[in-house]
């Protein structure tokens, strides 16, 4: 209300319709109200989403994520989501999902490793800002295959056997099992324990 013929309407919501009408006042009184003018404010990219969350229990090489829409859609329907992932120890994000669903499965992960995930949403005006990161650790897996053991003959009837720690895949190796046998015939276990070496005694001389 005032003497000027223009006014700035602020604090409006993006992508919303508003009706405007005007009338004037003089010493003689108030005029009739004009017809309403329908105005739509332009949409903007959506606001940030909440971080994605883990759906179910993590597997050794696969996890399932789920999320919801952003609190602010920017005045236009959300039609796409994008999920980025990076190892927690280095900031090298890569996109692992883009689509309209509110869940996805991320595969080909390493066991016992922590990954960071973040999410953003898009409307017709483009993608909005990313969410905060969500850190998820995959379940531990069985250790990798051991390399062949190293054998040192100490005498005609005694041999020292050593082996290396394999990739543990998220949890410490608690036990090693060593089997031995002749070239022909079955193998039998001769050691079971946490050590990385074992001395075989009572062997037959000059025998493979």
N, CA, C and O of each residue as an XYZ file, in Angstrom:
832
protein
N       0.856     -1.169      0.000
C       0.000      0.000      0.000
C       0.900      1.228      0.000
O       1.805      1.345      0.826
N       0.644      2.148     -0.938
C       1.470      3.328     -1.016
C       1.190      4.108     -2.279
O       0.277      3.784     -3.039
N       1.997      5.154     -2.498
C       1.762      6.035     -3.640
C       2.479      5.582     -4.901
O       2.137      6.048     -5.988
N       3.452      4.697     -4.802
C       4.191      4.252     -5.991
C       3.359      3.253     -6.789
O       2.368      2.711     -6.301
N       3.794      3.023     -8.045
C       3.060      2.113     -8.924
C       3.810      0.803     -9.152
O       3.576      0.112    -10.143
N       4.701      0.470     -8.240
C       5.385     -0.820     -8.325
C       5.722     -1.302     -6.918
O       5.818     -0.519     -5.973
N       5.900     -2.620     -6.813
C       6.223     -3.204     -5.504
C       6.960     -4.524     -5.728
O       6.618     -5.291     -6.628
N       7.947     -4.771     -4.921
C       8.701     -6.021     -4.984
C       8.126     -7.002     -3.966
O       8.149     -6.755     -2.761
N       7.610     -8.118     -4.476
C       7.091     -9.172     -3.598
C       8.208    -10.174     -3.324
O       8.684    -10.834     -4.248
N       8.622    -10.293     -2.097
C       9.694    -11.226     -1.766
C       9.169    -12.332     -0.850
O       7.983    -12.387     -0.524
N      10.090    -13.210     -0.445
C       9.768    -14.348      0.417
C       8.735    -15.282     -0.225
O       7.914    -15.886      0.465
N       8.791    -15.386     -1.534
C       7.900    -16.296     -2.249
C       8.556    -17.664     -2.378
O       9.774    -17.790     -2.258
N       7.763    -18.663     -2.617
C       8.269    -20.023     -2.810
C       8.499    -20.301     -4.290
O       7.692    -19.893     -5.125
N       9.589    -20.990     -4.629
C       9.864    -21.286     -6.040
C       8.803    -22.211     -6.642
O       8.282    -23.105     -5.974
N       8.498    -21.970     -7.924
C       7.595    -22.847     -8.658
C       6.161    -22.826     -8.169
O       5.428    -23.789     -8.396
N       5.737    -21.765     -7.507
C       4.374    -21.683     -6.967
C       3.565    -20.617     -7.707
O       4.124    -19.667     -8.256
N       2.252    -20.788     -7.713
C       1.341    -19.819     -8.330
C       0.846    -18.839     -7.270
O       0.542    -19.210     -6.137
N       0.778    -17.569     -7.683
C       0.249    -16.513     -6.828
C      -0.728    -15.670     -7.639
O      -0.564    -15.499     -8.847
N      -1.760    -15.141     -6.950
C      -2.719    -14.239     -7.591
C      -2.472    -12.816     -7.093
O      -2.278    -12.577     -5.901
N      -2.484    -11.888     -8.036
C      -2.266    -10.474     -7.715
C      -3.451     -9.650     -8.237
O      -3.990     -9.927     -9.308
N      -3.835     -8.654     -7.478
C      -4.844     -7.699     -7.941
C      -4.554     -6.352     -7.290
O      -3.879     -6.283     -6.263
N      -5.068     -5.280     -7.893
C      -4.732     -3.937     -7.428
C      -5.985     -3.056     -7.446
O      -6.908     -3.257     -8.235
N      -5.975     -2.106     -6.571
C      -7.016     -1.070     -6.597
C      -6.377      0.217     -6.096
O      -5.303      0.194     -5.494
N      -7.042      1.335     -6.346
C      -6.479      2.633     -5.965
C      -7.470      3.411     -5.102
O      -8.671      3.143     -5.062
N      -6.889      4.386     -4.419
C      -7.667      5.192     -3.484
C      -7.362      6.663     -3.748
O      -6.205      7.042     -3.929
N      -8.398      7.482     -3.768
C      -8.243      8.940     -3.895
C      -9.099      9.613     -2.826
O      -9.709      8.957     -1.982
N      -9.123     10.953     -2.894
C      -9.962     11.667     -1.932
C     -11.431     11.330     -2.129
O     -12.256     11.486     -1.229
N     -11.727     10.868     -3.323
C     -13.122     10.527     -3.604
C     -13.514      9.129     -3.178
O     -14.685      8.758     -3.263
N     -12.538      8.339     -2.717
C     -12.870      6.994     -2.266
C     -11.994      5.924     -2.911
O     -10.925      6.218     -3.446
N     -12.452      4.704     -2.853
C     -11.683      3.538     -3.331
C     -12.289      3.006     -4.615
O     -13.508      2.913     -4.761
N     -11.402      2.658     -5.550
C     -11.866      2.109     -6.825
C     -12.254      0.645     -6.664
O     -12.019      0.026     -5.626
N     -12.852      0.117     -7.712
C     -13.116     -1.321     -7.745
C     -11.788     -2.076     -7.888
O     -10.819     -1.546     -8.431
N     -11.759     -3.309     -7.399
C     -10.553     -4.137     -7.475
C     -10.388     -4.673     -8.890
O     -11.361     -5.070     -9.532
N      -9.143     -4.681     -9.373
C      -8.878     -5.189    -10.726
C      -9.093     -6.698    -10.793
O      -9.249     -7.367     -9.771
N      -9.099     -7.210    -12.005
C      -9.114     -8.658    -12.169
C      -7.801     -9.250    -11.637
O      -6.766     -8.584    -11.632
N      -7.864    -10.503    -11.193
C      -6.673    -11.155    -10.635
C      -5.717    -11.573    -11.750
O      -6.139    -12.028    -12.813
N      -4.442    -11.411    -11.489
C      -3.390    -11.855    -12.409
C      -2.702    -13.060    -11.785
O      -2.212    -12.995    -10.658
N      -2.670    -14.161    -12.531
C      -2.040    -15.385    -12.039
C      -0.571    -15.392    -12.455
O      -0.252    -15.274    -13.638
N       0.319    -15.532    -11.475
C       1.765    -15.490    -11.719
C       2.402    -16.731    -11.096
O       2.063    -17.124     -9.979
N       3.326    -17.339    -11.832
C       4.083    -18.478    -11.291
C       5.549    -18.096    -11.156
O       6.160    -17.617    -12.112
N       6.106    -18.302     -9.989
C       7.538    -18.059     -9.802
C       8.340    -19.184    -10.458
O       7.865    -20.318    -10.519
N       9.539    -18.890    -10.946
C      10.343    -19.948    -11.571
C      10.835    -20.958    -10.538
O      11.060    -20.621     -9.375
N      10.996    -22.193    -10.984
C      11.543    -23.242    -10.117
C      13.052    -23.086     -9.988
O      13.692    -22.419    -10.801
N      13.600    -23.699     -8.973
C      15.052    -23.718     -8.749
C      15.453    -25.168     -8.480
O      14.588    -25.998     -8.201
N      16.743    -25.489     -8.558
C      17.165    -26.860     -8.208
C      16.759    -27.208     -6.780
O      16.659    -26.320     -5.933
N      16.526    -28.475     -6.507
C      16.069    -28.876     -5.168
C      17.133    -28.668     -4.101
O      18.312    -28.476     -4.398
N      16.693    -28.710     -2.868
C      17.616    -28.609     -1.746
C      18.328    -29.925     -1.499
O      18.098    -30.902     -2.212
N      19.189    -29.957     -0.494
C      19.936    -31.192     -0.210
C      19.043    -32.281      0.375
O      18.063    -31.998      1.065
N      19.397    -33.520      0.089
C      18.719    -34.681      0.677
C      19.377    -35.030      2.007
O      20.481    -34.570      2.302
N      18.708    -35.827      2.788
C      19.369    -36.470      3.917
C      20.319    -37.538      3.372
O      20.086    -38.050      2.277
N      21.371    -37.885      4.095
C      22.312    -38.896      3.585
C      21.606    -40.221      3.320
O      20.639    -40.551      4.005
N      22.077    -40.982      2.336
C      21.504    -42.321      2.129
C      21.770    -43.188      3.352
O      22.707    -42.939      4.110
N      20.945    -44.200      3.535
C      21.096    -45.080      4.699
C      21.188    -46.533      4.238
O      20.718    -46.901      3.162
N      21.804    -47.331      5.083
C      21.987    -48.744      4.769
C      20.665    -49.483      4.908
O      19.949    -49.318      5.895
N      20.352    -50.298      3.910
C      19.150    -51.130      3.939
C      19.572    -52.570      4.229
O      20.265    -53.188      3.420
N      19.160    -53.102      5.374
C      19.560    -54.453      5.734
C      20.991    -54.494      6.255
O      21.539    -53.477      6.680
N      21.584    -55.670      6.218
C      22.948    -55.859      6.701
C      23.929    -55.798      5.531
O      23.623    -56.282      4.441
N      25.102    -55.207      5.747
C      26.085    -55.173      4.654
C      26.634    -56.561      4.365
O      26.793    -57.377      5.272
N      26.917    -56.817      3.115
C      27.581    -58.053      2.719
C      29.058    -57.759      2.483
O      29.482    -56.606      2.548
N      29.829    -58.786      2.214
C      31.272    -58.605      2.051
C      31.601    -57.776      0.817
O      32.555    -56.998      0.833
N      30.826    -57.932     -0.249
C      31.132    -57.236     -1.498
C      29.943    -56.460     -2.044
O      29.962    -56.027     -3.196
N      28.908    -56.280     -1.230
C      27.682    -55.652     -1.734
C      26.898    -55.038     -0.589
O      26.805    -55.613      0.495
N      26.331    -53.855     -0.843
C      25.438    -53.223      0.122
C      24.232    -52.657     -0.622
O      24.290    -52.389     -1.822
N      23.150    -52.484      0.114
C      21.945    -51.883     -0.447
C      21.670    -50.575      0.275
O      21.669    -50.522      1.505
N      21.435    -49.513     -0.504
C      21.175    -48.182      0.039
C      19.729    -47.780     -0.234
O      19.110    -48.223     -1.201
N      19.215    -46.932      0.643
C      17.865    -46.389      0.470
C      17.872    -44.935      0.925
O      18.681    -44.549      1.768
N      16.967    -44.128      0.366
C      16.924    -42.704      0.706
C      15.521    -42.156      0.456
O      14.656    -42.841     -0.092
N      15.318    -40.911      0.869
C      14.056    -40.223      0.650
C      14.266    -38.949     -0.144
O      15.407    -38.556     -0.385
N      13.180    -38.292     -0.560
C      13.299    -37.051     -1.329
C      13.798    -35.907     -0.453
O      13.715    -35.988      0.773
N      14.310    -34.851     -1.059
C      14.742    -33.690     -0.266
C      13.541    -32.987      0.356
O      12.420    -33.098     -0.140
N      13.780    -32.276      1.424
C      12.705    -31.538      2.082
C      12.195    -30.404      1.203
O      11.021    -30.042      1.281
N      13.059    -29.842      0.371
C      12.694    -28.739     -0.527
C      12.877    -29.211     -1.958
O      13.995    -29.514     -2.377
N      11.769    -29.275     -2.720
C      11.869    -29.774     -4.098
C      12.165    -28.686     -5.115
O      12.303    -28.975     -6.304
N      12.267    -27.421     -4.664
C      12.590    -26.336     -5.582
C      11.436    -25.895     -6.451
O      11.635    -25.140     -7.402
N      10.221    -26.352     -6.144
C       9.063    -25.950     -6.933
C       8.828    -26.782     -8.168
O       8.045    -26.392     -9.034
N       9.490    -27.926     -8.272
C       9.335    -28.808     -9.432
C       9.517    -30.244     -8.957
O      10.339    -30.494     -8.076
N       8.769    -31.199     -9.522
C       8.874    -32.588     -9.060
C      10.284    -33.159     -9.222
O      10.972    -32.868    -10.201
N      10.700    -33.965     -8.262
C      11.983    -34.671     -8.332
C      11.832    -35.850     -9.289
O      10.900    -36.644     -9.164
N      12.750    -35.960    -10.241
C      12.655    -37.066    -11.194
C      13.930    -37.900    -11.271
O      13.957    -38.908    -11.977
N      14.980    -37.505    -10.564
C      16.237    -38.245    -10.676
C      17.061    -38.075     -9.404
O      17.033    -37.030     -8.752
N      17.796    -39.136     -9.073
C      18.739    -39.110     -7.958
C      20.099    -39.596     -8.447
O      20.188    -40.413     -9.364
N      21.141    -39.089     -7.833
C      22.495    -39.543     -8.127
C      23.222    -39.884     -6.839
O      23.161    -39.129     -5.869
N      23.910    -41.019     -6.827
C      24.662    -41.470     -5.650
C      26.131    -41.580     -6.025
O      26.476    -42.204     -7.028
N      26.990    -40.977     -5.224
C      28.435    -41.072     -5.418
C      29.068    -41.835     -4.262
O      28.599    -41.783     -3.126
N      30.140    -42.540     -4.583
C      30.854    -43.349     -3.587
C      32.339    -43.056     -3.674
O      32.866    -42.803     -4.758
N      33.011    -43.090     -2.538
C      34.466    -42.961     -2.511
C      35.000    -43.742     -1.313
O      34.338    -43.802     -0.276
N      36.196    -44.346     -1.439
C      36.822    -44.961     -0.261
C      37.058    -43.904      0.806
O      37.367    -42.756      0.486
N      36.915    -44.279      2.059
C      36.994    -43.301      3.131
C      38.388    -42.696      3.251
O      38.531    -41.572      3.733
N      39.423    -43.427      2.819
C      40.788    -42.932      2.991
C      41.226    -41.977      1.889
O      42.258    -41.321      2.031
N      40.468    -41.879      0.784
C      40.821    -40.925     -0.270
C      39.555    -40.396     -0.922
O      38.602    -41.134     -1.173
N      39.573    -39.086     -1.191
C      38.394    -38.411     -1.727
C      38.411    -38.487     -3.251
O      38.769    -37.524     -3.929
N      38.022    -39.638     -3.775
C      37.938    -39.834     -5.220
C      36.554    -40.384     -5.548
O      36.409    -41.570     -5.843
N      35.523    -39.511     -5.496
C      34.159    -40.011     -5.694
C      33.896    -40.440     -7.134
O      34.430    -39.868     -8.085
N      33.065    -41.452     -7.261
C      32.572    -41.872     -8.574
C      31.094    -42.206     -8.443
O      30.640    -42.675     -7.399
N      30.361    -41.960     -9.500
C      28.919    -42.194     -9.466
C      28.627    -43.684     -9.571
O      29.138    -44.366    -10.459
N      27.800    -44.185     -8.656
C      27.437    -45.605     -8.663
C      25.960    -45.816     -8.977
O      25.525    -46.948     -9.186
N      25.180    -44.720     -9.011
C      23.768    -44.855     -9.375
C      23.238    -43.517     -9.852
O      23.576    -42.471     -9.299
N      22.398    -43.556    -10.894
C      21.606    -42.401    -11.315
C      20.292    -42.920    -11.880
O      20.285    -43.720    -12.815
N      19.185    -42.465    -11.315
C      17.883    -42.924    -11.763
C      16.782    -42.385    -10.871
O      17.025    -41.560     -9.991
N      15.572    -42.861    -11.108
C      14.400    -42.340    -10.411
C      14.043    -43.118     -9.148
O      13.206    -42.665     -8.366
N      14.658    -44.276     -8.933
C      14.329    -45.091     -7.761
C      14.907    -44.469     -6.483
O      15.795    -43.618     -6.534
N      14.382    -44.915     -5.346
C      14.867    -44.406     -4.052
C      15.677    -45.473     -3.318
O      15.791    -45.438     -2.093
N      16.236    -46.418     -4.068
C      17.141    -47.413     -3.502
C      18.026    -47.955     -4.610
O      17.674    -47.893     -5.788
N      19.175    -48.486     -4.223
C      20.081    -49.085     -5.199
C      20.973    -50.092     -4.489
O      21.136    -50.049     -3.270
N      21.545    -50.995     -5.269
C      22.503    -51.975     -4.770
C      23.869    -51.652     -5.352
O      24.015    -51.516     -6.567
N      24.860    -51.529     -4.498
C      26.227    -51.236     -4.927
C      27.045    -52.511     -4.774
O      27.149    -53.063     -3.679
N      27.626    -52.978     -5.880
C      28.343    -54.254     -5.894
C      29.831    -54.037     -6.162
O      30.300    -52.909     -6.314
N      30.547    -55.142     -6.214
C      31.989    -55.155     -6.516
C      32.802    -54.357     -5.496
O      33.771    -53.688     -5.854
N      32.404    -54.430     -4.233
C      33.136    -53.765     -3.161
C      34.148    -54.725     -2.553
O      34.106    -55.930     -2.798
N      35.053    -54.177     -1.761
C      36.057    -54.989     -1.077
C      35.573    -55.334      0.331
O      34.971    -54.487      0.991
N      35.821    -56.548      0.804
C      35.366    -56.932      2.150
C      36.074    -56.128      3.242
O      37.250    -55.788      3.117
N      35.337    -55.832      4.312
C      35.910    -55.156      5.469
C      36.455    -53.776      5.192
O      37.380    -53.331      5.872
N      35.899    -53.083      4.202
C      36.401    -51.764      3.822
C      35.288    -50.735      4.021
O      34.112    -51.031      3.810
N      35.675    -49.521      4.431
C      34.706    -48.455      4.675
C      34.618    -47.537      3.466
O      35.630    -47.089      2.927
N      33.389    -47.268      3.054
C      33.126    -46.396      1.912
C      32.223    -45.244      2.351
O      31.401    -45.387      3.256
N      32.399    -44.091      1.682
C      31.544    -42.924      1.919
C      30.565    -42.776      0.757
O      30.937    -42.919     -0.408
N      29.315    -42.489      1.091
C      28.274    -42.300      0.081
C      27.606    -40.946      0.301
O      27.409    -40.512      1.436
N      27.260    -40.286     -0.806
C      26.497    -39.049     -0.723
C      25.487    -39.027     -1.871
O      25.647    -39.726     -2.872
N      24.448    -38.213     -1.707
C      23.285    -38.260     -2.593
C      22.879    -36.850     -2.990
O      22.982    -35.923     -2.187
N      22.417    -36.684     -4.227
C      21.755    -35.437     -4.608
C      20.581    -35.740     -5.531
O      20.532    -36.784     -6.181
N      19.637    -34.802     -5.571
C      18.400    -34.979     -6.328
C      18.308    -33.927     -7.423
O      18.943    -32.876     -7.347
N      17.499    -34.227     -8.453
C      17.351    -33.313     -9.586
C      15.876    -33.123     -9.922
O      15.077    -34.056     -9.839
N      15.533    -31.894    -10.304
C      14.250    -31.602    -10.936
C      14.532    -31.017    -12.323
O      15.647    -31.142    -12.830
N      13.550    -30.390    -12.927
C      13.745    -29.888    -14.289
C      14.795    -28.790    -14.377
O      15.276    -28.476    -15.466
N      15.157    -28.201    -13.230
C      16.161    -27.139    -13.228
C      17.569    -27.674    -12.991
O      18.532    -26.908    -13.035
N      17.705    -28.969    -12.743
C      19.034    -29.544    -12.553
C      19.202    -30.168    -11.176
O      18.262    -30.248    -10.385
N      20.431    -30.609    -10.915
C      20.742    -31.246     -9.632
C      20.968    -30.206     -8.541
O      21.529    -29.138     -8.785
N      20.524    -30.536     -7.348
C      20.790    -29.714     -6.184
C      22.091    -30.114     -5.514
O      22.823    -30.950     -6.045
N      22.395    -29.537     -4.359
C      23.648    -29.856     -3.663
C      23.630    -31.276     -3.093
O      22.573    -31.874     -2.895
N      24.824    -31.790     -2.837
C      24.952    -33.129     -2.265
C      24.564    -33.128     -0.786
O      24.642    -32.109     -0.098
N      24.152    -34.287     -0.333
C      23.888    -34.495      1.090
C      25.203    -34.611      1.854
O      26.281    -34.629      1.258
N      25.102    -34.689      3.168
C      26.259    -35.057      3.971
C      26.648    -36.501      3.641
O      25.840    -37.265      3.113
N      27.891    -36.862      3.956
C      28.358    -38.210      3.646
C      27.847    -39.219      4.676
O      27.594    -38.889      5.835
N      27.709    -40.440      4.215
C      27.340    -41.564      5.071
C      28.405    -42.641      4.909
O      28.627    -43.124      3.799
N      29.065    -43.023      5.999
C      30.129    -44.039      5.951
C      29.557    -45.413      6.287
O      28.873    -45.584      7.296
N      29.845    -46.382      5.433
C      29.356    -47.752      5.617
C      30.522    -48.711      5.421
O      31.293    -48.572      4.471
N      30.651    -49.679      6.315
C      31.713    -50.683      6.244
C      31.128    -52.011      5.789
O      30.154    -52.497      6.364
N      31.721    -52.592      4.765
C      31.275    -53.900      4.293
C      31.651    -54.982      5.303
O      32.547    -54.797      6.127
N      30.960    -56.098      5.224
C      31.235    -57.214      6.128
C      32.585    -57.842      5.785
O      32.994    -57.821      4.625
N      33.279    -58.398      6.775
C      34.541    -59.083      6.462
C      34.286    -60.342      5.646
O      33.232    -60.969      5.753
N      35.268    -60.695      4.833
C      35.187    -61.904      4.026
C      36.285    -62.878      4.402
O      37.154    -62.544      5.208
N      36.266    -64.073      3.837
C      37.343    -65.031      4.108
C      38.662    -64.517      3.551
O      38.659    -63.772      2.571
N      39.782    -64.890      4.142
C      41.081    -64.418      3.634
C      41.354    -64.947      2.233
O      40.792    -65.954      1.803
N      42.238    -64.234      1.534
C      42.652    -64.679      0.205
C      43.416    -65.997      0.290
O      43.860    -66.414      1.360
N      43.553    -66.630     -0.851
C      44.319    -67.874     -0.926
C      45.777    -67.619     -0.546
O      46.377    -66.631     -0.970
N      46.333    -68.519      0.254
C      47.744    -68.396      0.639
C      48.645    -68.697     -0.560
O      48.296    -69.473     -1.449
N      49.800    -68.064     -0.552
C      50.821    -68.418     -1.536
C      51.437    -69.764     -1.142
O      51.362    -70.151      0.024
N      52.039    -70.482     -2.088
C      52.683    -71.758     -1.732
C      53.724    -71.552     -0.634
O      54.454    -70.562     -0.659
N      53.804    -72.464      0.323
C      54.785    -72.302      1.410
C      56.214    -72.471      0.901
O      56.457    -73.079     -0.141
N      57.146    -71.920      1.663
C      58.569    -72.066      1.359
C      59.147    -73.149      2.272
O      58.926    -73.137      3.482
N      59.880    -74.072      1.685
C      60.410    -75.217      2.427
C      61.936    -75.182      2.404
O      62.551    -75.047      1.346
N      62.528    -75.303      3.569
C      63.984    -75.382      3.710
C      64.334    -76.697      4.404
O      63.926    -76.934      5.541
N      65.086    -77.543      3.717
C      65.487    -78.827      4.304
C      66.623    -78.605      5.297
O      67.691    -78.120      4.925
N      66.395    -78.958      6.552
C      67.413    -78.783      7.588
C      68.286    -80.024      7.740
O      69.445    -79.937      8.145
N      67.723    -81.157      7.414
C      68.483    -82.411      7.468
C      67.772    -83.409      6.563
O      66.801    -83.061      5.891
N      68.249    -84.632      6.545
C      67.638    -85.653      5.695
C      66.232    -86.005      6.145
O      65.444    -86.530      5.357
N      65.909    -85.726      7.386
C      64.589    -86.108      7.909
C      63.797    -84.935      8.486
O      62.757    -85.134      9.114
N      64.288    -83.714      8.273
C      63.644    -82.537      8.880
C      63.582    -81.392      7.869
O      64.544    -81.145      7.142
N      62.443    -80.698      7.829
C      62.267    -79.558      6.921
C      61.541    -78.432      7.650
O      60.611    -78.669      8.422
N      61.981    -77.208      7.391
C      61.343    -76.014      7.948
C      60.388    -75.449      6.891
O      60.795    -75.189      5.759
N      59.133    -75.263      7.260
C      58.111    -74.746      6.345
C      57.675    -73.367      6.833
O      57.313    -73.204      7.999
N      57.711    -72.378      5.945
C      57.293    -71.010      6.261
C      56.236    -70.559      5.256
O      56.236    -70.998      4.106
N      55.348    -69.692      5.692
C      54.333    -69.136      4.789
C      54.049    -67.690      5.164
O      54.374    -67.235      6.260
N      53.426    -66.971      4.213
C      53.168    -65.542      4.368
C      51.712    -65.296      4.757
O      50.830    -66.119      4.515
N      51.497    -64.129      5.370
C      50.134    -63.721      5.720
C      49.409    -63.285      4.446
O      49.903    -62.403      3.744
N      48.258    -63.871      4.125
C      47.518    -63.442      2.935
C      46.708    -62.181      3.222
O      46.646    -61.723      4.363
N      46.095    -61.630      2.198
C      45.181    -60.506      2.380
C      44.008    -60.973      3.235
O      43.320    -61.933      2.887
N      43.785    -60.286      4.359
C      42.835    -60.808      5.352
C      41.387    -60.420      5.081
O      40.476    -61.051      5.618
N      41.150    -59.394      4.259
C      39.792    -58.992      3.855
C      38.904    -58.583      5.027
O      37.767    -59.037      5.160
N      39.449    -57.722      5.860
C      38.617    -57.074      6.871
C      38.698    -57.618      8.273
O      38.117    -57.026      9.183
N      39.389    -58.712      8.493
C      39.533    -59.252      9.846
C      40.832    -60.042      9.924
O      41.305    -60.569      8.917
N      41.405    -60.124     11.114
C      42.697    -60.795     11.270
C      42.571    -62.299     11.041
O      41.568    -62.918     11.397
N      43.611    -62.865     10.440
C      43.686    -64.320     10.298
C      43.977    -64.917     11.672
O      44.922    -64.495     12.340
N      43.190    -65.878     12.095
C      43.337    -66.471     13.428
C      43.951    -67.862     13.405
O      44.389    -68.363     14.440
N      43.987    -68.487     12.239
C      44.455    -69.873     12.216
C      44.968    -70.244     10.827
O      44.385    -69.873      9.808
N      46.057    -70.975     10.815
C      46.598    -71.564      9.581
C      46.582    -73.080      9.724
O      46.778    -73.611     10.817
N      46.352    -73.764      8.625
C      46.375    -75.232      8.626
C      47.321    -75.702      7.528
O      47.162    -75.355      6.357
N      48.302    -76.494      7.926
C      49.316    -77.006      7.007
C      49.075    -78.490      6.778
O      48.951    -79.264      7.727
N      49.010    -78.876      5.521
C      48.843    -80.285      5.159
C      50.071    -80.766      4.404
O      50.713    -79.990      3.696
N      50.398    -82.037      4.551
C      51.544    -82.590      3.839
C      51.229    -84.027      3.425
O      50.314    -84.662      3.951
N      52.006    -84.512      2.479
C      51.843    -85.883      2.011
C      52.813    -86.153      0.880
O      53.442    -85.230      0.363
N      52.937    -87.391      0.499
C      53.805    -87.762     -0.609
C      53.218    -87.337     -1.941
O      52.078    -86.879     -2.016
N      54.017    -87.497     -2.999
C      53.549    -87.141     -4.339
C      52.283    -87.914     -4.669
O      51.363    -87.379     -5.287
N      52.240    -89.148     -4.263
C      51.048    -89.963     -4.453
C      50.402    -90.218     -3.091
O      51.081    -90.319     -2.069
N      49.096    -90.317     -3.105
C      48.395    -90.557     -1.851
C      47.730    -89.296     -1.321
O      47.840    -88.227     -1.921
N      47.054    -89.425     -0.217
C      46.280    -88.321      0.346
C      47.160    -87.406      1.194
O      48.252    -87.782      1.622
N      46.649    -86.186      1.424
C      47.316    -85.212      2.290
C      46.718    -85.323      3.692
O      45.553    -85.688      3.857
N      47.518    -85.009      4.676
C      47.021    -85.001      6.043
C      47.514    -83.752      6.756
O      48.602    -83.250      6.472
N      46.707    -83.258      7.681
C      47.058    -82.034      8.391
C      48.137    -82.320      9.430
O      48.023    -83.246     10.233
N      49.185    -81.503      9.393
C      50.274    -81.664     10.352
C      50.417    -80.470     11.286
O      51.135    -80.549     12.283
N      49.739    -79.357     10.976
C      49.827    -78.186     11.852
C      48.520    -77.412     11.766
O      47.912    -77.304     10.701
N      48.101    -76.878     12.905
C      46.935    -76.000     12.985
C      47.206    -74.985     14.089
O      47.353    -75.358     15.253
N      47.273    -73.700     13.732
C      47.564    -72.686     14.729
C      47.805    -71.331     14.102
O      47.659    -71.179     12.889
N      48.174    -70.336     14.908
C      48.331    -68.971     14.411
C      49.716    -68.658     13.843
O      49.922    -67.575     13.294
N      50.668    -69.587     13.965
C      52.042    -69.315     13.553
C      52.227    -69.248     12.050
O      51.336    -69.605     11.279
N      53.413    -68.777     11.645
C      53.755    -68.643     10.230
C      54.866    -69.603      9.827
O      55.463    -69.447      8.762
N      55.150    -70.596     10.670
C      56.181    -71.582     10.335
C      55.919    -72.863     11.116
O      55.226    -72.871     12.133
N      56.503    -73.952     10.598
C      56.372    -75.246     11.271
C      57.537    -76.127     10.842
O      57.963    -76.095      9.688
N      58.041    -76.904     11.775
C      59.153    -77.800     11.487
C      58.628    -79.233     11.361
O      58.094    -79.810     12.309
N      58.798    -79.779     10.166
C      58.398    -81.172      9.906
C      59.553    -82.096     10.267
O      60.674    -81.916      9.793
N      59.274    -83.079     11.105
C      60.306    -84.033     11.523
C      59.879    -85.454     11.158
O      58.712    -85.718     10.872
N      60.845    -86.348     11.177
C      60.557    -87.743     10.908
C      60.249    -88.041      9.461
O      59.514    -88.982      9.162
N      60.809    -87.242      8.547
C      60.570    -87.469      7.121
C      61.479    -88.582      6.608
O      62.514    -88.885      7.201
N      61.073    -89.174      5.510
C      61.903    -90.208      4.880
C      62.977    -89.543      4.034
O      62.656    -88.665      3.232
N      64.234    -89.925      4.181
C      65.307    -89.305      3.398
C      65.105    -89.510      1.890
O      64.587    -90.536      1.448
N      65.529    -88.509      1.121
C      65.513    -88.564     -0.352
C      64.141    -88.932     -0.895
O      64.026    -89.718     -1.835
N      63.093    -88.353     -0.292
C      61.719    -88.641     -0.720
C      61.010    -87.334     -1.052
O      61.151    -86.340     -0.339
N      60.246    -87.347     -2.143
C      59.482    -86.167     -2.540
C      58.080    -86.233     -1.954
O      57.276    -85.327     -2.174
